[in-house]
Amino acid sequence: MTSRNHYYLSIADLAHARGGDAALSWNGAGPGDFAAALEEALRTPLLFERWRAQQAEPDEVDAALGATDAQAQVRARVADLHVEVDVLTSLPMSLLRQRLNWLIGAAWQLRDVRPA
């Protein structure tokens, strides 16, 4: 069985957090919208498939990069002047980082990782 982890993230300015590619970038209004978008990006291959279709040789992209976790959970809430995000998933940090970067670029910071 694959281990599950809680990834605790912080986003200083969610209102302006966007990925570098508008076709992949999150375009929501608040923490709830962001949590839903990230959860979908972890549970389904939709975001990965959009990215893969943009590649010069889509068929040569390693399918393992599109791994999903149908049980992934994301919660986000405003705390002080930033947004705190709790991600529960069996996906490795490398894939979580990939999806976060597509959605909001480098606007996030990993605060902690703990086994679920």
KABELUR-V604314 format. One record per residue. PHI is phi in degrees with one decimal (NA if undefined). OMEGA is omega in whole degrees, 0 to 359 (NA if undefined). Layout:
# KABELUR-V604314
phi-><PHI	PHI>
omega-><OMEGA	OMEGA>
This chain:
# KABELUR-V604314
phi-><NA	-76.4	-76.0	-109.6	-129.9	-97.2	-108.8	-104.2	-121.1	-131.0	-124.5	-68.8	-138.0	-61.0	-59.1	-113.2	-78.2	-143.1	-74.3	-74.4	-116.8	-57.3	-70.5	-112.1	-69.4	-70.5	-140.8	-101.4	-113.5	-170.0	-57.6	-64.1	-63.6	-65.5	-59.1	-65.2	-66.7	-67.7	-60.1	-62.6	-65.7	-89.0	-85.4	-124.7	-86.6	-57.5	-65.1	-59.4	-63.3	-63.9	-65.0	-61.3	-62.6	-81.6	-76.3	-59.1	-127.0	-55.4	-70.6	-94.1	-71.6	-60.3	-61.9	-62.9	-68.3	-100.3	-56.5	-129.4	-132.7	-62.5	-104.5	-58.3	-131.6	-132.0	-123.7	-138.3	-150.2	-77.4	-139.2	58.5	-111.6	-135.9	-112.3	-100.1	-124.1	-117.3	-112.2	-113.0	-157.5	-95.5	-71.0	-71.6	-56.2	-59.9	-78.3	-62.2	-59.0	-56.0	-67.4	-61.4	-64.9	-64.2	-77.2	-131.5	64.3	-93.4	-78.6	-117.5	-136.6	-76.5	-100.8	-166.6	-135.0	-139.5	-64.1	-80.9>
omega-><180	180	179	179	168	174	180	185	175	176	186	185	183	182	181	182	179	175	184	182	184	180	182	188	174	180	183	187	183	183	179	177	180	180	179	180	179	178	177	180	178	183	185	179	187	181	178	181	176	178	182	180	180	184	182	179	185	182	180	178	180	182	179	178	180	180	180	176	183	180	180	178	179	173	178	179	176	177	186	182	179	177	175	183	176	180	176	183	173	179	178	180	181	179	174	178	179	183	177	181	176	184	187	178	183	186	184	178	176	181	184	174	179	175	180	NA>
